[in-house]
Structures are given as structure tokens and as C-alpha cells.
Amino acid sequence: MTDEITSKETSSKKKSCGGKKNAMLAYGIIQISATVVSAISLAAIAFGFCAVKQESKAFNGCVEEVIADGKTNAQAVRFCNGGN
């Protein structure tokens, strides 16, 4: 009779441990997924900064060119922003 009780206790302990195992696996997968999404987001932000840097260089080049033509800084900025 004691052998039956111990085998039932052992099987019930194994079953309860399986639920915890699945929960930890799900937590690990969610954690890795969140890390991957975060890395992709940071890469997208970095590429966005590269575009801003290139646009800034082009704008500064335009301003320097217009100033070299003899206009004031304010006139050069206005012109490069699309004004007359």
C-alpha cells in the first residue's frame, strides 16, 4: 500500500513541475522576443540618424554656397529652406 502512495505522490509531483517548466519556457521565449524587437528598433533609430546627418550636411553645404554668393546668413538659411 505504501508503494502505491509513493508512486502516486511521485507522479503528482512530476505533473506539477511540468506546468512550471512550460511557464519558464514561455517566459524565456517572451524575454528573447522582447530583446530582438528592442534590437531591431534601435537599428531603425540608428539608420534614421544617418539620414538626418546626410540631410544636415546637404543643408550646411547649401548655406555655405549661398553665403559665398554674397548673401547674409539669414538670407542663405531662408533660401535653403525653400524660400526666395
PDB file with one MODEL, atoms N, CA, C and O in Angstrom:
MODEL        1
ATOM      1  N   MET A   1       0.817  -1.182   0.000  1.00  0.00           N
ATOM      2  CA  MET A   1       0.000   0.000   0.000  1.00  0.00           C
ATOM      3  C   MET A   1       0.867   1.255   0.000  1.00  0.00           C
ATOM      4  O   MET A   1       0.531   2.230  -0.673  1.00  0.00           O
ATOM      5  N   THR A   2       1.965   1.252   0.734  1.00  0.00           N
ATOM      6  CA  THR A   2       2.854   2.398   0.749  1.00  0.00           C
ATOM      7  C   THR A   2       3.516   2.602  -0.596  1.00  0.00           C
ATOM      8  O   THR A   2       3.801   3.739  -0.971  1.00  0.00           O
ATOM      9  N   ASP A   3       3.767   1.531  -1.331  1.00  0.00           N
ATOM     10  CA  ASP A   3       4.360   1.668  -2.659  1.00  0.00           C
ATOM     11  C   ASP A   3       3.398   2.403  -3.594  1.00  0.00           C
ATOM     12  O   ASP A   3       3.830   3.200  -4.426  1.00  0.00           O
ATOM     13  N   GLU A   4       2.111   2.140  -3.460  1.00  0.00           N
ATOM     14  CA  GLU A   4       1.117   2.805  -4.292  1.00  0.00           C
ATOM     15  C   GLU A   4       1.052   4.302  -3.966  1.00  0.00           C
ATOM     16  O   GLU A   4       0.929   5.125  -4.873  1.00  0.00           O
ATOM     17  N   ILE A   5       1.132   4.650  -2.707  1.00  0.00           N
ATOM     18  CA  ILE A   5       1.051   6.049  -2.290  1.00  0.00           C
ATOM     19  C   ILE A   5       2.276   6.813  -2.782  1.00  0.00           C
ATOM     20  O   ILE A   5       2.155   7.927  -3.290  1.00  0.00           O
ATOM     21  N   THR A   6       3.467   6.207  -2.631  1.00  0.00           N
ATOM     22  CA  THR A   6       4.666   6.894  -3.088  1.00  0.00           C
ATOM     23  C   THR A   6       4.686   7.051  -4.587  1.00  0.00           C
ATOM     24  O   THR A   6       5.158   8.079  -5.075  1.00  0.00           O
ATOM     25  N   SER A   7       4.205   6.097  -5.336  1.00  0.00           N
ATOM     26  CA  SER A   7       4.188   6.243  -6.796  1.00  0.00           C
ATOM     27  C   SER A   7       3.183   7.315  -7.216  1.00  0.00           C
ATOM     28  O   SER A   7       3.424   8.033  -8.186  1.00  0.00           O
ATOM     29  N   LYS A   8       2.058   7.436  -6.500  1.00  0.00           N
ATOM     30  CA  LYS A   8       1.088   8.481  -6.791  1.00  0.00           C
ATOM     31  C   LYS A   8       1.661   9.863  -6.450  1.00  0.00           C
ATOM     32  O   LYS A   8       1.474  10.822  -7.199  1.00  0.00           O
ATOM     33  N   GLU A   9       2.357   9.953  -5.320  1.00  0.00           N
ATOM     34  CA  GLU A   9       2.957  11.228  -4.941  1.00  0.00           C
ATOM     35  C   GLU A   9       4.019  11.663  -5.943  1.00  0.00           C
ATOM     36  O   GLU A   9       4.111  12.836  -6.303  1.00  0.00           O
ATOM     37  N   THR A  10       4.825  10.687  -6.389  1.00  0.00           N
ATOM     38  CA  THR A  10       5.888  10.991  -7.352  1.00  0.00           C
ATOM     39  C   THR A  10       5.297  11.456  -8.673  1.00  0.00           C
ATOM     40  O   THR A  10       5.780  12.419  -9.268  1.00  0.00           O
ATOM     41  N   SER A  11       4.246  10.770  -9.137  1.00  0.00           N
ATOM     42  CA  SER A  11       3.647  11.166 -10.412  1.00  0.00           C
ATOM     43  C   SER A  11       2.962  12.525 -10.290  1.00  0.00           C
ATOM     44  O   SER A  11       2.984  13.303 -11.244  1.00  0.00           O
ATOM     45  N   SER A  12       2.358  12.828  -9.149  1.00  0.00           N
ATOM     46  CA  SER A  12       1.723  14.134  -8.995  1.00  0.00           C
ATOM     47  C   SER A  12       2.776  15.239  -8.900  1.00  0.00           C
ATOM     48  O   SER A  12       2.527  16.349  -9.371  1.00  0.00           O
ATOM     49  N   LYS A  13       3.925  14.977  -8.315  1.00  0.00           N
ATOM     50  CA  LYS A  13       4.997  15.966  -8.251  1.00  0.00           C
ATOM     51  C   LYS A  13       5.551  16.243  -9.648  1.00  0.00           C
ATOM     52  O   LYS A  13       5.865  17.386  -9.981  1.00  0.00           O
ATOM     53  N   LYS A  14       5.667  15.204 -10.452  1.00  0.00           N
ATOM     54  CA  LYS A  14       6.174  15.386 -11.818  1.00  0.00           C
ATOM     55  C   LYS A  14       5.202  16.231 -12.643  1.00  0.00           C
ATOM     56  O   LYS A  14       5.624  17.084 -13.423  1.00  0.00           O
ATOM     57  N   LYS A  15       3.916  15.993 -12.471  1.00  0.00           N
ATOM     58  CA  LYS A  15       2.924  16.750 -13.226  1.00  0.00           C
ATOM     59  C   LYS A  15       2.942  18.229 -12.839  1.00  0.00           C
ATOM     60  O   LYS A  15       2.853  19.092 -13.712  1.00  0.00           O
ATOM     61  N   SER A  16       3.052  18.529 -11.569  1.00  0.00           N
ATOM     62  CA  SER A  16       3.050  19.923 -11.140  1.00  0.00           C
ATOM     63  C   SER A  16       4.320  20.630 -11.593  1.00  0.00           C
ATOM     64  O   SER A  16       4.297  21.834 -11.848  1.00  0.00           O
ATOM     65  N   CYS A  17       5.405  19.915 -11.695  1.00  0.00           N
ATOM     66  CA  CYS A  17       6.659  20.500 -12.148  1.00  0.00           C
ATOM     67  C   CYS A  17       6.600  20.815 -13.648  1.00  0.00           C
ATOM     68  O   CYS A  17       7.258  21.749 -14.107  1.00  0.00           O
ATOM     69  N   GLY A  18       5.822  20.048 -14.410  1.00  0.00           N
ATOM     70  CA  GLY A  18       5.698  20.277 -15.850  1.00  0.00           C
ATOM     71  C   GLY A  18       5.068  21.618 -16.156  1.00  0.00           C
ATOM     72  O   GLY A  18       5.459  22.267 -17.125  1.00  0.00           O
ATOM     73  N   GLY A  19       4.106  22.054 -15.362  1.00  0.00           N
ATOM     74  CA  GLY A  19       3.473  23.348 -15.568  1.00  0.00           C
ATOM     75  C   GLY A  19       4.449  24.484 -15.348  1.00  0.00           C
ATOM     76  O   GLY A  19       4.448  25.470 -16.085  1.00  0.00           O
ATOM     77  N   LYS A  20       5.283  24.339 -14.329  1.00  0.00           N
ATOM     78  CA  LYS A  20       6.300  25.362 -14.064  1.00  0.00           C
ATOM     79  C   LYS A  20       7.329  25.400 -15.191  1.00  0.00           C
ATOM     80  O   LYS A  20       7.828  26.460 -15.566  1.00  0.00           O
ATOM     81  N   LYS A  21       7.626  24.231 -15.713  1.00  0.00           N
ATOM     82  CA  LYS A  21       8.598  24.141 -16.800  1.00  0.00           C
ATOM     83  C   LYS A  21       8.077  24.867 -18.040  1.00  0.00           C
ATOM     84  O   LYS A  21       8.818  25.605 -18.689  1.00  0.00           O
ATOM     85  N   ASN A  22       6.821  24.657 -18.360  1.00  0.00           N
ATOM     86  CA  ASN A  22       6.218  25.336 -19.510  1.00  0.00           C
ATOM     87  C   ASN A  22       6.130  26.838 -19.294  1.00  0.00           C
ATOM     88  O   ASN A  22       6.331  27.615 -20.228  1.00  0.00           O
ATOM     89  N   ALA A  23       5.831  27.250 -18.071  1.00  0.00           N
ATOM     90  CA  ALA A  23       5.751  28.678 -17.772  1.00  0.00           C
ATOM     91  C   ALA A  23       7.121  29.331 -17.924  1.00  0.00           C
ATOM     92  O   ALA A  23       7.226  30.429 -18.471  1.00  0.00           O
ATOM     93  N   MET A  24       8.155  28.676 -17.454  1.00  0.00           N
ATOM     94  CA  MET A  24       9.511  29.223 -17.581  1.00  0.00           C
ATOM     95  C   MET A  24       9.947  29.257 -19.041  1.00  0.00           C
ATOM     96  O   MET A  24      10.627  30.194 -19.459  1.00  0.00           O
ATOM     97  N   LEU A  25       9.569  28.258 -19.813  1.00  0.00           N
ATOM     98  CA  LEU A  25       9.888  28.242 -21.242  1.00  0.00           C
ATOM     99  C   LEU A  25       9.193  29.399 -21.951  1.00  0.00           C
ATOM    100  O   LEU A  25       9.799  30.087 -22.772  1.00  0.00           O
ATOM    101  N   ALA A  26       7.927  29.607 -21.633  1.00  0.00           N
ATOM    102  CA  ALA A  26       7.185  30.718 -22.237  1.00  0.00           C
ATOM    103  C   ALA A  26       7.809  32.056 -21.839  1.00  0.00           C
ATOM    104  O   ALA A  26       7.932  32.955 -22.671  1.00  0.00           O
ATOM    105  N   TYR A  27       8.202  32.188 -20.576  1.00  0.00           N
ATOM    106  CA  TYR A  27       8.848  33.419 -20.116  1.00  0.00           C
ATOM    107  C   TYR A  27      10.148  33.656 -20.880  1.00  0.00           C
ATOM    108  O   TYR A  27      10.419  34.781 -21.300  1.00  0.00           O
ATOM    109  N   GLY A  28      10.945  32.622 -21.065  1.00  0.00           N
ATOM    110  CA  GLY A  28      12.205  32.746 -21.795  1.00  0.00           C
ATOM    111  C   GLY A  28      11.992  33.167 -23.233  1.00  0.00           C
ATOM    112  O   GLY A  28      12.714  34.018 -23.752  1.00  0.00           O
ATOM    113  N   ILE A  29      10.996  32.569 -23.879  1.00  0.00           N
ATOM    114  CA  ILE A  29      10.701  32.923 -25.275  1.00  0.00           C
ATOM    115  C   ILE A  29      10.228  34.370 -25.372  1.00  0.00           C
ATOM    116  O   ILE A  29      10.634  35.095 -26.281  1.00  0.00           O
ATOM    117  N   ILE A  30       9.380  34.792 -24.450  1.00  0.00           N
ATOM    118  CA  ILE A  30       8.897  36.183 -24.450  1.00  0.00           C
ATOM    119  C   ILE A  30      10.056  37.145 -24.213  1.00  0.00           C
ATOM    120  O   ILE A  30      10.132  38.195 -24.851  1.00  0.00           O
ATOM    121  N   GLN A  31      10.956  36.793 -23.300  1.00  0.00           N
ATOM    122  CA  GLN A  31      12.105  37.651 -22.999  1.00  0.00           C
ATOM    123  C   GLN A  31      13.021  37.786 -24.219  1.00  0.00           C
ATOM    124  O   GLN A  31      13.471  38.888 -24.530  1.00  0.00           O
ATOM    125  N   ILE A  32      13.297  36.698 -24.899  1.00  0.00           N
ATOM    126  CA  ILE A  32      14.144  36.738 -26.103  1.00  0.00           C
ATOM    127  C   ILE A  32      13.462  37.534 -27.204  1.00  0.00           C
ATOM    128  O   ILE A  32      14.113  38.311 -27.903  1.00  0.00           O
ATOM    129  N   SER A  33      12.159  37.349 -27.364  1.00  0.00           N
ATOM    130  CA  SER A  33      11.420  38.099 -28.388  1.00  0.00           C
ATOM    131  C   SER A  33      11.471  39.594 -28.111  1.00  0.00           C
ATOM    132  O   SER A  33      11.649  40.391 -29.032  1.00  0.00           O
ATOM    133  N   ALA A  34      11.318  39.977 -26.859  1.00  0.00           N
ATOM    134  CA  ALA A  34      11.375  41.396 -26.496  1.00  0.00           C
ATOM    135  C   ALA A  34      12.759  41.968 -26.778  1.00  0.00           C
ATOM    136  O   ALA A  34      12.878  43.111 -27.219  1.00  0.00           O
ATOM    137  N   THR A  35      13.797  41.191 -26.530  1.00  0.00           N
ATOM    138  CA  THR A  35      15.167  41.636 -26.802  1.00  0.00           C
ATOM    139  C   THR A  35      15.383  41.832 -28.292  1.00  0.00           C
ATOM    140  O   THR A  35      16.010  42.806 -28.707  1.00  0.00           O
ATOM    141  N   VAL A  36      14.870  40.916 -29.095  1.00  0.00           N
ATOM    142  CA  VAL A  36      15.015  41.021 -30.559  1.00  0.00           C
ATOM    143  C   VAL A  36      14.276  42.255 -31.075  1.00  0.00           C
ATOM    144  O   VAL A  36      14.811  42.996 -31.900  1.00  0.00           O
ATOM    145  N   VAL A  37      13.066  42.477 -30.601  1.00  0.00           N
ATOM    146  CA  VAL A  37      12.295  43.652 -31.027  1.00  0.00           C
ATOM    147  C   VAL A  37      13.017  44.937 -30.633  1.00  0.00           C
ATOM    148  O   VAL A  37      13.051  45.897 -31.402  1.00  0.00           O
ATOM    149  N   SER A  38      13.587  44.950 -29.445  1.00  0.00           N
ATOM    150  CA  SER A  38      14.334  46.119 -28.988  1.00  0.00           C
ATOM    151  C   SER A  38      15.553  46.377 -29.865  1.00  0.00           C
ATOM    152  O   SER A  38      15.840  47.524 -30.208  1.00  0.00           O
ATOM    153  N   ALA A  39      16.268  45.322 -30.228  1.00  0.00           N
ATOM    154  CA  ALA A  39      17.448  45.476 -31.085  1.00  0.00           C
ATOM    155  C   ALA A  39      17.065  45.998 -32.466  1.00  0.00           C
ATOM    156  O   ALA A  39      17.762  46.845 -33.023  1.00  0.00           O
ATOM    157  N   ILE A  40      15.977  45.504 -33.012  1.00  0.00           N
ATOM    158  CA  ILE A  40      15.520  45.967 -34.327  1.00  0.00           C
ATOM    159  C   ILE A  40      15.110  47.437 -34.257  1.00  0.00           C
ATOM    160  O   ILE A  40      15.394  48.210 -35.172  1.00  0.00           O
ATOM    161  N   SER A  41      14.452  47.813 -33.185  1.00  0.00           N
ATOM    162  CA  SER A  41      14.042  49.218 -33.016  1.00  0.00           C
ATOM    163  C   SER A  41      15.250  50.141 -32.922  1.00  0.00           C
ATOM    164  O   SER A  41      15.265  51.216 -33.522  1.00  0.00           O
ATOM    165  N   LEU A  42      16.253  49.724 -32.173  1.00  0.00           N
ATOM    166  CA  LEU A  42      17.463  50.545 -32.061  1.00  0.00           C
ATOM    167  C   LEU A  42      18.184  50.670 -33.394  1.00  0.00           C
ATOM    168  O   LEU A  42      18.727  51.730 -33.705  1.00  0.00           O
ATOM    169  N   ALA A  43      18.197  49.600 -34.185  1.00  0.00           N
ATOM    170  CA  ALA A  43      18.817  49.667 -35.506  1.00  0.00           C
ATOM    171  C   ALA A  43      18.061  50.635 -36.410  1.00  0.00           C
ATOM    172  O   ALA A  43      18.678  51.388 -37.164  1.00  0.00           O
ATOM    173  N   ALA A  44      16.743  50.622 -36.343  1.00  0.00           N
ATOM    174  CA  ALA A  44      15.935  51.544 -37.150  1.00  0.00           C
ATOM    175  C   ALA A  44      16.201  52.993 -36.741  1.00  0.00           C
ATOM    176  O   ALA A  44      16.279  53.871 -37.600  1.00  0.00           O
ATOM    177  N   ILE A  45      16.338  53.245 -35.456  1.00  0.00           N
ATOM    178  CA  ILE A  45      16.639  54.597 -34.985  1.00  0.00           C
ATOM    179  C   ILE A  45      18.014  55.036 -35.479  1.00  0.00           C
ATOM    180  O   ILE A  45      18.192  56.183 -35.889  1.00  0.00           O
ATOM    181  N   ALA A  46      18.986  54.124 -35.440  1.00  0.00           N
ATOM    182  CA  ALA A  46      20.338  54.456 -35.897  1.00  0.00           C
ATOM    183  C   ALA A  46      20.341  54.814 -37.383  1.00  0.00           C
ATOM    184  O   ALA A  46      21.010  55.764 -37.787  1.00  0.00           O
ATOM    185  N   PHE A  47      19.604  54.065 -38.194  1.00  0.00           N
ATOM    186  CA  PHE A  47      19.525  54.383 -39.620  1.00  0.00           C
ATOM    187  C   PHE A  47      18.834  55.727 -39.832  1.00  0.00           C
ATOM    188  O   PHE A  47      19.182  56.460 -40.758  1.00  0.00           O
ATOM    189  N   GLY A  48      17.880  56.053 -39.006  1.00  0.00           N
ATOM    190  CA  GLY A  48      17.213  57.358 -39.082  1.00  0.00           C
ATOM    191  C   GLY A  48      18.177  58.491 -38.805  1.00  0.00           C
ATOM    192  O   GLY A  48      18.113  59.533 -39.457  1.00  0.00           O
ATOM    193  N   PHE A  49      19.076  58.301 -37.840  1.00  0.00           N
ATOM    194  CA  PHE A  49      20.073  59.327 -37.551  1.00  0.00           C
ATOM    195  C   PHE A  49      21.039  59.508 -38.710  1.00  0.00           C
ATOM    196  O   PHE A  49      21.502  60.622 -38.957  1.00  0.00           O
ATOM    197  N   CYS A  50      21.352  58.436 -39.422  1.00  0.00           N
ATOM    198  CA  CYS A  50      22.242  58.548 -40.587  1.00  0.00           C
ATOM    199  C   CYS A  50      21.596  59.430 -41.652  1.00  0.00           C
ATOM    200  O   CYS A  50      22.278  60.247 -42.269  1.00  0.00           O
ATOM    201  N   ALA A  51      20.310  59.279 -41.873  1.00  0.00           N
ATOM    202  CA  ALA A  51      19.613  60.098 -42.866  1.00  0.00           C
ATOM    203  C   ALA A  51      19.596  61.565 -42.445  1.00  0.00           C
ATOM    204  O   ALA A  51      19.768  62.452 -43.280  1.00  0.00           O
ATOM    205  N   VAL A  52      19.390  61.823 -41.159  1.00  0.00           N
ATOM    206  CA  VAL A  52      19.381  63.195 -40.657  1.00  0.00           C
ATOM    207  C   VAL A  52      20.765  63.818 -40.837  1.00  0.00           C
ATOM    208  O   VAL A  52      20.881  64.991 -41.193  1.00  0.00           O
ATOM    209  N   LYS A  53      21.807  63.033 -40.591  1.00  0.00           N
ATOM    210  CA  LYS A  53      23.172  63.540 -40.729  1.00  0.00           C
ATOM    211  C   LYS A  53      23.456  63.930 -42.180  1.00  0.00           C
ATOM    212  O   LYS A  53      24.056  64.975 -42.434  1.00  0.00           O
ATOM    213  N   GLN A  54      23.031  63.104 -43.126  1.00  0.00           N
ATOM    214  CA  GLN A  54      23.249  63.410 -44.540  1.00  0.00           C
ATOM    215  C   GLN A  54      22.464  64.652 -44.957  1.00  0.00           C
ATOM    216  O   GLN A  54      22.973  65.488 -45.704  1.00  0.00           O
ATOM    217  N   GLU A  55      21.247  64.772 -44.486  1.00  0.00           N
ATOM    218  CA  GLU A  55      20.433  65.941 -44.814  1.00  0.00           C
ATOM    219  C   GLU A  55      21.051  67.206 -44.231  1.00  0.00           C
ATOM    220  O   GLU A  55      21.030  68.262 -44.863  1.00  0.00           O
ATOM    221  N   SER A  56      21.595  67.098 -43.040  1.00  0.00           N
ATOM    222  CA  SER A  56      22.244  68.235 -42.403  1.00  0.00           C
ATOM    223  C   SER A  56      23.471  68.691 -43.187  1.00  0.00           C
ATOM    224  O   SER A  56      23.705  69.890 -43.345  1.00  0.00           O
ATOM    225  N   LYS A  57      24.257  67.723 -43.680  1.00  0.00           N
ATOM    226  CA  LYS A  57      25.433  68.078 -44.486  1.00  0.00           C
ATOM    227  C   LYS A  57      25.016  68.808 -45.758  1.00  0.00           C
ATOM    228  O   LYS A  57      25.652  69.783 -46.158  1.00  0.00           O
ATOM    229  N   ALA A  58      23.949  68.332 -46.389  1.00  0.00           N
ATOM    230  CA  ALA A  58      23.479  68.966 -47.618  1.00  0.00           C
ATOM    231  C   ALA A  58      22.994  70.392 -47.343  1.00  0.00           C
ATOM    232  O   ALA A  58      23.273  71.307 -48.118  1.00  0.00           O
ATOM    233  N   PHE A  59      22.269  70.573 -46.241  1.00  0.00           N
ATOM    234  CA  PHE A  59      21.769  71.902 -45.876  1.00  0.00           C
ATOM    235  C   PHE A  59      22.924  72.859 -45.587  1.00  0.00           C
ATOM    236  O   PHE A  59      22.931  73.995 -46.060  1.00  0.00           O
ATOM    237  N   ASN A  60      23.898  72.390 -44.808  1.00  0.00           N
ATOM    238  CA  ASN A  60      25.047  73.236 -44.486  1.00  0.00           C
ATOM    239  C   ASN A  60      25.829  73.605 -45.743  1.00  0.00           C
ATOM    240  O   ASN A  60      26.317  74.728 -45.864  1.00  0.00           O
ATOM    241  N   GLY A  61      25.950  72.669 -46.671  1.00  0.00           N
ATOM    242  CA  GLY A  61      26.618  72.962 -47.937  1.00  0.00           C
ATOM    243  C   GLY A  61      25.877  74.025 -48.729  1.00  0.00           C
ATOM    244  O   GLY A  61      26.488  74.907 -49.332  1.00  0.00           O
ATOM    245  N   CYS A  62      24.564  73.934 -48.720  1.00  0.00           N
ATOM    246  CA  CYS A  62      23.735  74.920 -49.418  1.00  0.00           C
ATOM    247  C   CYS A  62      23.923  76.304 -48.796  1.00  0.00           C
ATOM    248  O   CYS A  62      24.097  77.292 -49.509  1.00  0.00           O
ATOM    249  N   VAL A  63      23.887  76.368 -47.466  1.00  0.00           N
ATOM    250  CA  VAL A  63      24.033  77.657 -46.780  1.00  0.00           C
ATOM    251  C   VAL A  63      25.402  78.258 -47.092  1.00  0.00           C
ATOM    252  O   VAL A  63      25.498  79.450 -47.381  1.00  0.00           O
ATOM    253  N   GLU A  64      26.456  77.454 -47.038  1.00  0.00           N
ATOM    254  CA  GLU A  64      27.802  77.969 -47.315  1.00  0.00           C
ATOM    255  C   GLU A  64      27.909  78.482 -48.753  1.00  0.00           C
ATOM    256  O   GLU A  64      28.559  79.493 -49.017  1.00  0.00           O
ATOM    257  N   GLU A  65      27.268  77.778 -49.663  1.00  0.00           N
ATOM    258  CA  GLU A  65      27.309  78.191 -51.074  1.00  0.00           C
ATOM    259  C   GLU A  65      26.591  79.529 -51.280  1.00  0.00           C
ATOM    260  O   GLU A  65      27.085  80.392 -52.005  1.00  0.00           O
ATOM    261  N   VAL A  66      25.451  79.698 -50.655  1.00  0.00           N
ATOM    262  CA  VAL A  66      24.694  80.939 -50.809  1.00  0.00           C
ATOM    263  C   VAL A  66      25.423  82.097 -50.122  1.00  0.00           C
ATOM    264  O   VAL A  66      25.416  83.217 -50.632  1.00  0.00           O
ATOM    265  N   ILE A  67      26.047  81.841 -48.979  1.00  0.00           N
ATOM    266  CA  ILE A  67      26.824  82.880 -48.299  1.00  0.00           C
ATOM    267  C   ILE A  67      28.010  83.299 -49.168  1.00  0.00           C
ATOM    268  O   ILE A  67      28.373  84.474 -49.208  1.00  0.00           O
ATOM    269  N   ALA A  68      28.612  82.327 -49.864  1.00  0.00           N
ATOM    270  CA  ALA A  68      29.742  82.641 -50.748  1.00  0.00           C
ATOM    271  C   ALA A  68      29.293  83.545 -51.902  1.00  0.00           C
ATOM    272  O   ALA A  68      30.101  84.292 -52.455  1.00  0.00           O
ATOM    273  N   ASP A  69      28.017  83.480 -52.263  1.00  0.00           N
ATOM    274  CA  ASP A  69      27.484  84.342 -53.326  1.00  0.00           C
ATOM    275  C   ASP A  69      27.250  85.761 -52.825  1.00  0.00           C
ATOM    276  O   ASP A  69      26.904  86.638 -53.618  1.00  0.00           O
ATOM    277  N   GLY A  70      27.429  86.010 -51.534  1.00  0.00           N
ATOM    278  CA  GLY A  70      27.340  87.370 -51.019  1.00  0.00           C
ATOM    279  C   GLY A  70      26.077  87.680 -50.249  1.00  0.00           C
ATOM    280  O   GLY A  70      25.817  88.850 -49.967  1.00  0.00           O
ATOM    281  N   LYS A  71      25.280  86.689 -49.896  1.00  0.00           N
ATOM    282  CA  LYS A  71      24.068  86.963 -49.124  1.00  0.00           C
ATOM    283  C   LYS A  71      24.365  86.791 -47.636  1.00  0.00           C
ATOM    284  O   LYS A  71      25.376  86.193 -47.268  1.00  0.00           O
ATOM    285  N   THR A  72      23.490  87.312 -46.785  1.00  0.00           N
ATOM    286  CA  THR A  72      23.670  87.184 -45.333  1.00  0.00           C
ATOM    287  C   THR A  72      23.284  85.772 -44.886  1.00  0.00           C
ATOM    288  O   THR A  72      22.700  84.995 -45.641  1.00  0.00           O
ATOM    289  N   ASN A  73      23.630  85.471 -43.639  1.00  0.00           N
ATOM    290  CA  ASN A  73      23.294  84.144 -43.089  1.00  0.00           C
ATOM    291  C   ASN A  73      21.788  83.906 -43.101  1.00  0.00           C
ATOM    292  O   ASN A  73      21.331  82.829 -43.483  1.00  0.00           O
ATOM    293  N   ALA A  74      21.023  84.903 -42.687  1.00  0.00           N
ATOM    294  CA  ALA A  74      19.568  84.759 -42.635  1.00  0.00           C
ATOM    295  C   ALA A  74      18.990  84.523 -44.027  1.00  0.00           C
ATOM    296  O   ALA A  74      18.108  83.683 -44.205  1.00  0.00           O
ATOM    297  N   GLN A  75      19.487  85.262 -45.007  1.00  0.00           N
ATOM    298  CA  GLN A  75      19.010  85.082 -46.385  1.00  0.00           C
ATOM    299  C   GLN A  75      19.389  83.698 -46.910  1.00  0.00           C
ATOM    300  O   GLN A  75      18.613  83.067 -47.627  1.00  0.00           O
ATOM    301  N   ALA A  76      20.577  83.235 -46.551  1.00  0.00           N
ATOM    302  CA  ALA A  76      21.024  81.921 -47.004  1.00  0.00           C
ATOM    303  C   ALA A  76      20.166  80.806 -46.400  1.00  0.00           C
ATOM    304  O   ALA A  76      19.779  79.866 -47.095  1.00  0.00           O
ATOM    305  N   VAL A  77      19.878  80.915 -45.122  1.00  0.00           N
ATOM    306  CA  VAL A  77      19.039  79.894 -44.457  1.00  0.00           C
ATOM    307  C   VAL A  77      17.646  79.892 -45.044  1.00  0.00           C
ATOM    308  O   VAL A  77      17.080  78.832 -45.310  1.00  0.00           O
ATOM    309  N   ARG A  78      17.088  81.074 -45.247  1.00  0.00           N
ATOM    310  CA  ARG A  78      15.747  81.184 -45.834  1.00  0.00           C
ATOM    311  C   ARG A  78      15.735  80.550 -47.223  1.00  0.00           C
ATOM    312  O   ARG A  78      14.816  79.802 -47.556  1.00  0.00           O
ATOM    313  N   PHE A  79      16.745  80.844 -48.031  1.00  0.00           N
ATOM    314  CA  PHE A  79      16.819  80.299 -49.375  1.00  0.00           C
ATOM    315  C   PHE A  79      16.914  78.767 -49.341  1.00  0.00           C
ATOM    316  O   PHE A  79      16.213  78.088 -50.091  1.00  0.00           O
ATOM    317  N   CYS A  80      17.763  78.231 -48.489  1.00  0.00           N
ATOM    318  CA  CYS A  80      17.970  76.776 -48.424  1.00  0.00           C
ATOM    319  C   CYS A  80      16.759  76.048 -47.826  1.00  0.00           C
ATOM    320  O   CYS A  80      16.589  74.849 -48.046  1.00  0.00           O
ATOM    321  N   ASN A  81      15.930  76.758 -47.082  1.00  0.00           N
ATOM    322  CA  ASN A  81      14.701  76.170 -46.554  1.00  0.00           C
ATOM    323  C   ASN A  81      13.571  76.182 -47.580  1.00  0.00           C
ATOM    324  O   ASN A  81      12.477  75.685 -47.315  1.00  0.00           O
ATOM    325  N   GLY A  82      13.840  76.743 -48.736  1.00  0.00           N
ATOM    326  CA  GLY A  82      12.820  76.760 -49.783  1.00  0.00           C
ATOM    327  C   GLY A  82      12.213  78.115 -50.025  1.00  0.00           C
ATOM    328  O   GLY A  82      11.306  78.257 -50.845  1.00  0.00           O
ATOM    329  N   GLY A  83      12.704  79.117 -49.319  1.00  0.00           N
ATOM    330  CA  GLY A  83      12.191  80.469 -49.530  1.00  0.00           C
ATOM    331  C   GLY A  83      12.833  81.099 -50.744  1.00  0.00           C
ATOM    332  O   GLY A  83      13.637  80.458 -51.420  1.00  0.00           O
ATOM    333  N   ASN A  84      12.491  82.352 -51.038  1.00  0.00           N
ATOM    334  CA  ASN A  84      13.039  83.049 -52.209  1.00  0.00           C
ATOM    335  C   ASN A  84      14.356  83.660 -51.895  1.00  0.00           C
ATOM    336  O   ASN A  84      14.967  84.287 -52.759  1.00  0.00           O
TER     337      ASN A  84
ENDMDL
END
